[in-house]
């Protein structure tokens, strides 16, 4: 699916099923340096179960044009324009990591247009390690190696994979390695600068679900539980032995969490 936003093509994966204009819309938002392909084990499942699954490529990522944006607020505003261009009135938002910050900001901005907000690998603030910030700007392969090592729980490091024959850590590294020049560094800077969850919380009217990876080193479980409390989340799901890349590590549980939150 491609629409025009700010004079550029904005791409979204739809799970192989074109939007039909009637089923509930789920917009999935990827994290820093990623693209819509991180949701490939969710979009097709959702698209064939009565939902319009819309996994966006943020500006400067994947197949979307333009440049990466410099703040979470700018990404959230772009998402609102994407929804307008696509003709989506009411949506559920699912965000991972940086995408969770964007989802929270967008839910506060869009009010009743957002019916459900599902946050994965999220925290109220997301400081970025200085070495990772440096490598993202000056040595992308080193950044991708460090980022993906921290992003996966132990099972992913020893070859366990829900998709036979695939390597989760290697796949994550390859995805970051082919990201646009400067996108990862720009995204990390946006995450590090964001600090507004307490102000957003009263403005969010959507039902909130927080999904936590107990082995998450990027946004530790304690931070996820604190975020859920700050937001007054109605549902909190904790995934044992799961790291930050939970959509890949535990795709079935993540799919179930999304569907249960919406139904």
C-alpha positions in Angstrom: 0.0 0.0 0.0 1.4 3.4 -1.0 0.0 6.9 -0.3 1.4 10.4 -0.6 2.5 12.1 2.6 4.4 15.4 2.6 5.2 15.0 -1.1 6.8 11.6 -0.7 5.6 8.0 -1.1 4.6 6.4 2.2 4.6 2.7 2.1 2.8 0.2 4.4 2.8 -3.6 4.3 -0.7 -5.1 4.5 -0.1 -8.8 5.0 -0.9 -9.6 1.3 -4.5 -8.3 1.7 -5.4 -4.9 0.5 -7.4 -2.7 2.9 -11.1 -3.2 2.4 -12.5 -0.1 4.1 -14.7 -2.0 6.6 -12.6 -4.2 8.9 -10.9 -2.7 12.0 -7.6 -1.0 11.2 -4.4 -2.0 13.1 -1.4 0.3 12.4 1.9 -1.3 13.4 4.9 1.1 14.0 8.4 -0.2 13.9 11.4 0.8 16.0 14.6 2.7 15.4 16.5 1.8 12.2 13.9 -0.8 11.3 11.1 -1.0 8.8 7.7 -2.7 8.3 9.3 -6.2 7.8 9.8 -6.6 11.5 6.0 -7.2 11.6 5.9 -9.9 8.9 5.0 -12.6 11.4 2.0 -10.5 12.5 0.6 -8.7 9.5 -0.5 -11.7 7.4 -2.0 -13.4 10.5 -4.0 -10.3 11.3 -5.0 -9.6 7.7 -6.6 -13.0 7.4 -8.5 -12.8 10.7 -10.8 -9.8 10.1 -8.4 -6.9 10.5 -6.8 -4.4 8.1 -3.2 -4.8 9.1 -1.1 -1.7 8.2 2.6 -1.9 9.0 4.1 1.4 8.1 7.5 2.3 6.9 8.3 5.6 8.7 9.8 8.4 6.6 13.4 7.5 5.5 12.9 3.8 6.3 12.1 0.8 4.2 10.2 1.8 1.1 9.0 5.2 2.3 10.5 8.4 0.9 11.8 11.4 2.6 14.3 11.6 5.5 14.2 10.2 9.0 12.5 12.7 11.3 14.3 14.3 14.3 11.8 13.9 17.1 9.1 11.5 18.3 6.6 14.4 18.1 7.4 14.9 14.4 7.0 11.1 13.7 3.6 11.2 15.5 2.4 14.2 13.5 3.5 12.4 10.3 1.5 9.3 11.4 -1.6 11.4 11.7 -1.1 12.7 8.2 -0.5 9.2 6.9 -3.9 8.1 8.4 -5.6 11.1 6.8 -4.0 10.3 3.4 -5.0 6.6 3.7 -8.6 7.5 4.7 -8.4 5.7 8.1 -10.7 7.3 10.7 -10.4 5.0 13.7 -7.4 2.8 14.3 -5.7 0.7 16.8 -2.0 1.5 17.2 0.7 -1.1 17.9 4.2 0.3 18.5 7.5 -1.4 19.3 10.4 0.5 21.0 10.6 3.9 19.3 7.4 3.0 17.6 5.8 2.7 21.1 6.9 6.3 21.9 5.4 7.4 18.6 2.2 5.5 19.4 1.8 7.2 22.7 2.4 10.6 21.3 0.0 9.9 18.4 -2.7 8.5 20.7 -2.6 11.7 22.8 -2.8 13.9 19.7 -5.5 11.9 17.9 -7.8 11.3 20.9 -10.9 9.2 20.1 -9.5 8.3 16.7 -7.3 5.7 18.5 -9.4 3.0 20.0 -6.6 0.8 21.4 -2.9 1.3 22.1 -0.6 -1.7 22.3 3.0 -1.0 23.4 5.8 -3.5 23.0 9.3 -3.1 24.4 8.4 0.3 25.8 9.5 2.5 28.6 8.7 6.1 29.8 12.2 7.2 28.6 14.6 5.5 26.3 18.2 6.7 26.9 20.7 5.3 24.4 24.1 4.0 25.4 26.8 6.5 24.4 28.8 3.8 22.5 25.7 2.8 20.5 25.0 6.5 19.7 28.6 6.9 18.5 28.5 3.7 16.4 25.1 4.5 14.9 26.7 7.7 13.5 30.2 6.5 12.6 30.2 2.7 12.3 26.8 1.2 11.3 27.9 -2.4 11.2 29.3 -2.1 14.8 26.0 -0.5 15.9 23.9 -3.2 14.3 26.0 -5.9 16.0 25.7 -4.2 19.4 22.0 -3.4 19.0 20.9 -6.8 17.9 23.0 -8.6 20.6 21.2 -6.5 23.2 17.8 -6.9 21.5 17.4 -10.7 21.8 17.0 -13.0 24.7 19.3 -16.0 25.2 17.3 -18.5 23.1 17.8 -16.4 20.0 21.5 -16.4 20.6 21.8 -20.2 20.6 19.8 -20.8 17.4 16.2 -21.2 18.6 13.9 -19.7 16.0 10.1 -20.0 15.4 10.8 -19.8 11.7 12.9 -22.9 10.8 16.2 -22.2 9.0 16.3 -18.5 10.0 18.7 -16.7 12.3 17.0 -14.0 14.4 20.2 -12.1 15.4 21.6 -12.2 11.9 18.3 -11.1 10.4 18.2 -8.1 12.7 21.8 -7.1 11.8 21.1 -7.4 8.1 18.1 -5.1 8.4 20.0 -2.4 10.3 22.9 -2.7 7.9 20.8 -1.8 4.9 19.0 1.1 6.6 19.3 4.6 5.1 22.5 6.5 5.9 21.9 8.4 9.2 18.5 7.0 9.9 19.5 4.9 12.9 21.5 7.8 14.5 18.6 10.2 13.9 16.1 7.7 15.5 18.3 7.1 18.5 18.7 10.8 19.1 14.9 11.2 18.9 14.4 8.4 21.5 17.1 9.8 23.8 15.5 13.3 23.7 11.9 12.1 24.4 10.7 12.7 27.9 7.0 13.4 28.1 5.0 10.3 29.1 3.6 11.8 32.3 2.2 14.7 30.3 0.7 12.4 27.6 -1.0 9.9 30.0 -4.0 12.1 30.8 -4.6 12.8 27.1 -4.7 9.1 26.0 -8.3 7.8 25.9 -7.5 4.5 24.2 -7.5 1.2 26.0 -3.8 0.4 26.7 -1.9 -2.9 26.7 1.8 -3.2 27.6 3.8 -6.2 26.5 7.0 -6.8 28.4 10.0 -9.1 27.6 11.4 -10.3 30.9 14.9 -10.6 29.3 14.7 -7.2 27.6 18.0 -5.4 28.0 17.0 -2.4 25.9 13.8 -1.5 27.8 14.1 -3.6 31.0 11.0 -5.3 32.4 11.0 -3.0 35.4 10.8 0.0 33.2 7.9 -1.6 31.2 5.9 -2.2 34.4 6.5 1.3 35.6 5.2 2.6 32.2 2.1 0.5 32.5 1.4 2.0 35.9 2.0 5.5 34.7 -0.4 5.1 31.8 -3.0 3.1 33.8 -2.7 0.2 31.4 -5.7 -2.1 31.4 -3.6 -5.1 30.3 0.0 -6.1 31.0 1.5 -9.2 29.5 5.0 -10.4 30.5 6.8 -12.8 28.2 9.4 -15.0 30.0 12.9 -15.4 28.5 12.0 -12.9 25.8 14.2 -9.9 24.8 13.4 -6.7 23.1 12.7 -8.2 19.6 9.6 -9.9 20.9 7.7 -9.8 17.6 10.3 -12.2 16.1 11.2 -14.1 19.3 7.6 -14.9 20.3 5.4 -14.1 17.3 2.5 -16.3 18.4 2.3 -14.7 21.8 2.6 -11.2 20.3 -0.2 -12.0 17.8 -2.4 -13.3 20.6 -1.7 -10.2 22.7 -2.8 -8.0 19.9 -6.0 -9.9 19.0 -7.0 -10.3 22.7 -6.5 -6.6 23.3 -8.7 -5.7 20.4 -11.4 -8.3 21.1 
